[in-house]
């Protein structure tokens, strides 16, 4: 018994230390440069936002729509701003992806981003103005991210006159995602149409590579799924625009009928993605001619198979960070250079890989640089340069370039 007493005492002391650390760290973060809402977008138009989930099981489609709305006062509609992390499981997913999931980091993360708000009006009606239609962009997130990780970019595009569908991929590359399984409550007959129906929420977590895994094979398999999800998203948006009935499992009270005839899909659709999402843009351009233009933010080219490089005919802009890129990766991008003005590449000095995500705008100063959310340049300047470049390129191939002057 005497041998156990020091062990028990040590365990109790460790727990006390952890509790004290949690208490004082949570108090200390009040003085940290962490935002409680994302910055407002730069365009003149107010932004509406809604989630759309169709289909049962993981084969369905899940996305967040950002779109121009009527002349709402966004500040006065603060009570309708959605939280950035919809469910606690998303915060846990981020921490698991980073390998930071412990009691202290959960305390800090829940404080820092648990109540973070997105300054867009939840379920606002889409802007209807003399039969105006809005060009469409589909956004693909990076490894360990999800449909809300790039909310500022998506809002900014929507405030300039785009409808943006931010896909949440279900290839287990997202930090976390969920879907619904529908089944009846009959204990005897699964096909009993009269039995009450329930919807079970099921989660897919991020797949961490194992020692025996071939990284290229795993990520290429995921890339194939991602590319198909981009095309399925365009199919869904087309059906919504045509007024076909949609069962929205994310929110059955919200009707997509208000979007009928508001999406300009006659000349195609644009794609934007970051990192793994940028690779997804390249793959989707090669495989679906309905996608007319692409913007690849700090692309990670490893998952792309060789033959894809020779199948992309559409305009493509690469926007790179200074910190992330390396020679072999850039050489793969240059395989897509055909010498025309429709293929462009820029690098933003003083930027890092996370400069394109919302984390760069949430966590600033010394703390932002410590966790590599920021580089040496002001994160507002970096995202402004990236968004202006993206907008100019998209408008050139999807819309009237004169509209680009809005908000800048």
C-alpha positions in Angstrom: 0.0 0.0 0.0 2.8 2.4 0.9 4.2 2.0 -2.7 0.9 3.2 -4.1 0.7 6.4 -2.0 3.4 8.4 -4.0 1.8 7.3 -7.3 -1.7 8.4 -6.1 -0.3 11.7 -4.8 1.6 12.3 -8.1 -1.6 11.7 -10.1 -3.6 14.0 -7.9 -1.0 16.7 -8.2 -0.9 16.4 -12.0 -4.7 16.8 -12.1 -4.5 19.8 -9.9 -1.8 21.3 -12.2 -3.9 20.7 -15.3 -7.0 22.3 -13.7 -4.9 25.4 -12.7 -3.4 25.6 -16.1 -6.8 25.4 -17.8 -8.1 28.1 -15.4 -5.3 30.6 -16.0 -4.9 29.9 -19.7 -8.5 30.5 -20.3 -8.2 33.8 -18.4 -5.1 34.7 -20.3 -6.7 34.3 -23.7 -8.9 37.3 -23.0 -5.8 39.4 -23.7 -4.9 37.5 -26.9 -5.4 38.9 -30.4 -8.2 36.5 -31.3 -11.3 37.8 -33.2 -14.9 37.0 -32.1 -16.3 37.5 -35.6 -14.7 37.4 -39.0 -14.1 40.7 -40.9 -16.8 42.1 -43.0 -16.5 41.4 -46.8 -15.4 44.2 -49.0 -18.2 44.3 -51.6 -21.3 46.5 -51.6 -23.8 43.6 -51.4 -24.9 42.0 -48.1 -24.4 38.3 -47.9 -26.8 35.5 -47.1 -25.8 32.0 -46.0 -27.5 28.6 -45.7 -26.5 24.9 -45.5 -27.8 22.4 -48.1 -27.5 18.7 -47.6 -29.1 16.3 -50.1 -29.2 12.5 -50.3 -28.9 9.9 -47.6 -25.7 8.5 -46.4 -22.3 9.9 -47.3 -22.9 9.6 -51.1 -25.1 12.7 -50.8 -23.9 16.3 -51.2 -23.2 18.7 -48.4 -22.4 22.4 -48.9 -22.7 25.9 -47.5 -24.1 28.5 -49.9 -23.0 32.1 -49.7 -25.0 34.5 -51.9 -26.0 38.2 -52.4 -29.0 39.1 -50.4 -31.5 42.0 -50.3 -30.5 45.3 -48.7 -30.1 43.8 -45.2 -28.3 45.7 -42.5 -25.8 43.0 -41.6 -24.9 44.7 -38.3 -28.5 45.0 -37.2 -29.0 41.3 -38.2 -26.2 40.2 -35.9 -28.6 37.8 -34.1 -28.8 35.8 -37.4 -25.1 35.4 -37.9 -24.2 31.7 -37.9 -21.4 30.3 -35.7 -18.2 29.5 -37.6 -17.9 26.0 -36.0 -21.5 24.6 -36.4 -21.0 21.8 -33.9 -18.3 21.0 -31.2 -17.2 17.9 -33.2 -15.7 20.3 -35.8 -13.4 21.9 -33.2 -12.5 18.4 -32.0 -11.8 17.5 -35.6 -9.4 20.4 -36.1 -7.5 19.5 -32.9 -7.3 15.8 -33.9 -5.9 16.8 -37.3 -3.3 19.0 -35.7 -2.5 16.4 -33.0 -3.3 19.0 -30.3 -6.4 17.3 -28.7 -6.0 17.5 -24.9 -7.9 19.2 -22.1 -5.9 22.4 -22.3 -6.1 22.9 -26.0 -9.8 22.1 -26.0 -10.4 24.8 -23.4 -8.5 27.3 -25.5 -10.1 26.2 -28.8 -13.6 26.3 -27.5 -13.0 29.8 -26.1 -11.3 31.1 -29.2 -13.6 29.7 -32.0 -16.5 28.1 -30.2 -18.6 31.3 -30.4 -16.9 32.9 -33.5 -19.5 34.4 -35.8 -19.7 34.8 -39.5 -21.1 38.2 -40.5 -23.6 36.9 -43.0 -27.4 36.7 -42.6 -28.6 33.1 -42.0 -31.4 32.1 -44.5 -31.8 35.6 -45.9 -33.6 35.7 -49.3 -31.4 35.9 -52.4 -31.2 39.3 -54.1 -33.7 39.6 -56.9 -33.1 42.6 -59.2 -34.7 42.9 -62.6 -34.1 39.3 -63.5 -30.4 39.5 -62.6 -28.5 36.2 -62.5 -25.3 35.6 -60.5 -22.3 33.7 -61.7 -21.5 30.6 -59.7 -18.3 29.4 -58.0 -17.7 26.1 -56.2 -15.1 26.1 -53.5 -13.1 23.0 -52.4 -11.4 23.0 -49.0 -8.0 21.8 -48.1 -6.8 18.8 -46.1 -8.2 18.9 -42.5 -10.6 21.7 -43.3 -14.3 21.8 -44.0 -17.1 24.0 -45.6 -16.6 26.9 -43.1 -12.8 27.1 -43.0 -12.8 29.7 -45.9 -15.9 31.6 -45.0 -14.2 35.0 -45.5 -13.2 34.3 -49.1 -16.6 32.9 -49.8 -18.3 35.9 -48.2 -16.1 38.3 -50.1 -17.0 36.7 -53.5 -20.7 36.7 -52.6 -20.5 40.4 -51.7 -19.2 41.1 -55.2 -22.0 39.3 -56.9 -21.2 35.6 -56.9 -23.1 32.6 -55.6 -20.5 30.4 -53.8 -21.1 26.8 -52.9 -18.5 25.7 -50.3 -18.4 21.9 -50.5 -17.7 19.7 -47.5 -15.9 16.7 -48.9 -16.8 13.2 -47.6 -13.6 11.4 -48.6 -12.2 11.6 -45.1 -10.0 14.6 -45.9 -12.2 17.0 -43.9 -11.4 17.7 -40.3 -14.9 16.2 -39.6 -18.2 15.9 -41.5 -21.5 14.3 -40.9 -24.5 12.8 -42.8 -27.8 11.3 -42.0 -29.0 7.8 -42.2 -32.8 7.5 -42.6 -34.5 4.4 -41.3 -37.8 3.5 -39.7 -38.3 2.5 -36.1 -39.9 -0.8 -36.7 -38.0 -3.6 -34.9 -39.4 -6.3 -37.2 -39.5 -4.9 -40.8 -37.1 -2.3 -42.2 -39.5 -1.9 -45.2 -42.5 -1.0 -43.1 -43.7 2.2 -44.7 -46.0 3.0 -41.8 -43.4 2.9 -39.1 -42.0 6.3 -37.8 -38.9 7.5 -39.6 -35.9 8.8 -37.8 -32.7 10.4 -39.1 -29.5 9.3 -37.4 -26.5 11.7 -37.5 -23.3 9.9 -38.4 -19.8 11.4 -38.4 -16.8 10.8 -40.7 -13.5 11.7 -39.2 -10.2 12.7 -40.9 -8.2 9.7 -42.1 -4.6 9.8 -40.8 -2.1 8.1 -42.9 -0.7 4.8 -41.5 2.9 3.7 -41.8 2.1 1.1 -44.4 0.1 3.6 -46.6 1.3 4.9 -49.9 0.5 8.7 -49.6 0.0 9.2 -53.3 -2.4 6.3 -53.7 -4.5 7.3 -50.7 -4.7 11.0 -51.7 -5.3 10.2 -55.3 -8.2 7.9 -54.3 -9.6 10.8 -52.3 -9.0 13.2 -55.2 -11.1 11.1 -57.5 -14.0 11.3 -54.9 -13.5 15.0 -54.5 -13.7 15.7 -58.2 -16.9 13.7 -58.5 -18.3 15.7 -55.6 -17.6 19.0 -57.4 -19.6 17.7 -60.5 -22.4 16.5 -58.2 -22.5 19.9 -56.6 -22.9 21.5 -60.0 -25.7 19.0 -60.8 -27.4 20.0 -57.6 -27.1 23.8 -58.3 -28.5 23.2 -61.8 -31.5 21.4 -60.4 -32.1 24.1 -57.8 -31.9 26.8 -60.5 -34.4 24.9 -62.6 -36.8 24.6 -59.6 -36.6 20.9 -59.1 -37.7 19.9 -55.6 -34.8 19.3 -53.2 -35.0 17.6 -49.8 -32.6 19.6 -47.6 -31.6 17.4 -44.7 -29.5 20.2 -43.2 -32.6 22.3 -42.7 -36.0 21.0 -43.8 -37.6 24.4 -43.0 -35.6 26.2 -45.7 -36.8 26.0 -49.3 -34.4 26.3 -52.1 -37.2 27.5 -54.4 -36.2 31.1 -53.9 -33.0 30.4 -55.9 -35.0 29.4 -59.1 -33.7 31.3 -62.1 -31.1 33.3 -60.1 -27.9 31.3 -61.0 -26.1 32.2 -64.3 -25.0 28.7 -65.4 -25.4 29.3 -69.2 -21.7 29.9 -69.7 -20.4 27.5 -67.0 -19.2 27.6 -63.5 -16.0 28.7 -61.8 -13.8 26.7 -59.3 -11.7 27.9 -56.4 -9.8 25.7 -53.9 -7.0 25.7 -51.4 -4.1 23.2 -51.1 -5.7 19.8 -51.6 -8.7 21.8 -52.8 -6.6 23.4 -55.4 -5.5 20.0 -56.7 -9.3 19.2 -56.8 -9.8 22.3 -59.0 -7.2 21.0 -61.5 -8.7 17.5 -61.5 -12.3 18.7 -61.9 -11.3 21.1 -64.7 -9.8 18.1 -66.6 -12.9 15.9 -66.1 -15.9 18.2 -66.4 -16.1 20.8 -69.3 -18.9 22.6 -67.5 -16.3 24.1 -65.3 -15.0 27.2 -67.2 -12.3 28.7 -65.1 -10.2 27.8 -62.0 -8.3 29.5 -59.2 -5.8 27.3 -57.3 -4.7 28.8 -53.9 -1.4 27.5 -52.8 -1.9 24.2 -54.6 -0.6 20.9 -53.3 0.1 18.9 -56.5 1.1 15.5 -55.1 -2.4 13.8 -55.5 -2.7 14.6 -59.2 -2.0 11.8 -61.7 0.3 12.6 -64.6 -2.2 12.3 -67.4 -4.4 15.1 -65.9 -1.9 17.8 -66.7 -2.6 17.4 -70.4 -6.3 17.5 -70.2 -6.9 20.9 -68.7 -7.9 23.4 -71.4 -9.7 26.1 -69.2 -8.1 29.3 -67.8 -6.3 28.6 -64.6 -4.7 31.0 -62.0 -2.2 29.8 -59.4 -1.9 32.0 -56.3 1.0 30.8 -54.1 2.3 31.6 -50.6 5.9 32.4 -50.2 6.5 30.0 -47.3 4.7 26.8 -48.5 5.9 26.2 -52.0 8.9 24.2 -53.1 10.7 23.5 -56.4 9.1 20.1 -57.3 5.6 21.3 -56.5 6.0 24.5 -58.6 7.4 22.5 -61.5 4.2 20.4 -61.5 2.2 23.6 -61.8 4.3 24.7 -64.7 3.3 21.6 -66.6 0.0 23.4 -67.0 1.5 26.5 -68.5 0.6 26.8 -72.1 2.1 30.2 -72.7 -1.2 32.1 -72.9 -2.6 34.8 -70.7 -5.2 32.3 -69.5 -2.6 30.6 -67.4 -1.1 32.8 -64.7 0.9 32.3 -61.5 1.6 34.8 -58.7 3.3 34.5 -55.3 2.3 36.8 -52.4 5.4 37.7 -50.4 5.2 37.4 -46.6 2.4 34.9 -46.8 2.1 31.3 -45.4 0.0 28.3 -46.3 -2.8 29.3 -43.8 -2.9 32.9 -45.1 -5.9 31.8 -47.3 -7.9 30.4 -44.4 -10.0 32.1 -41.8 -7.4 31.2 -39.2 -5.2 33.9 -40.5 -7.9 36.5 -39.7 -8.8 35.0 -36.3 -5.4 34.7 -34.8 -3.0 37.6 -35.2 0.2 39.2 -34.0 2.9 37.1 -32.3 0.5 34.3 -31.5 -0.6 34.1 -35.2 3.1 33.8 -36.3 3.8 31.2 -33.6 1.1 28.9 -34.9 1.9 29.7 -38.5 -1.5 31.3 -39.2 0.3 34.5 -40.3 3.5 35.3 -42.1 5.5 38.5 -42.0 2.9 40.5 -43.9 -0.3 41.8 -42.5 -2.9 39.0 -43.0 -5.5 41.6 -44.2 -3.2 42.7 -46.9 -2.4 39.1 -48.0 -6.1 38.0 -48.2 -6.9 41.3 -50.0 -4.3 40.7 -52.7 -5.5 37.1 -53.1 -9.2 38.0 -53.3 -8.6 40.9 -55.7 -6.6 38.6 -58.0 -9.2 35.9 -57.7 -12.1 38.2 -58.5 -10.4 39.8 -61.5 -9.7 36.4 -63.0 -13.2 35.0 -62.3 -14.9 38.1 -63.7 -12.8 38.0 -66.8 -14.1 34.5 -67.7 -17.5 34.4 -66.0 -18.9 37.8 -66.0 -18.7 41.5 -66.8 -15.3 42.8 -65.8 -16.9 46.2 -65.0 -18.6 44.8 -62.0 -15.2 44.2 -60.4 -15.0 47.8 -59.3 -17.7 47.1 -56.6 -16.2 47.5 -53.1 -12.6 48.0 -54.1 
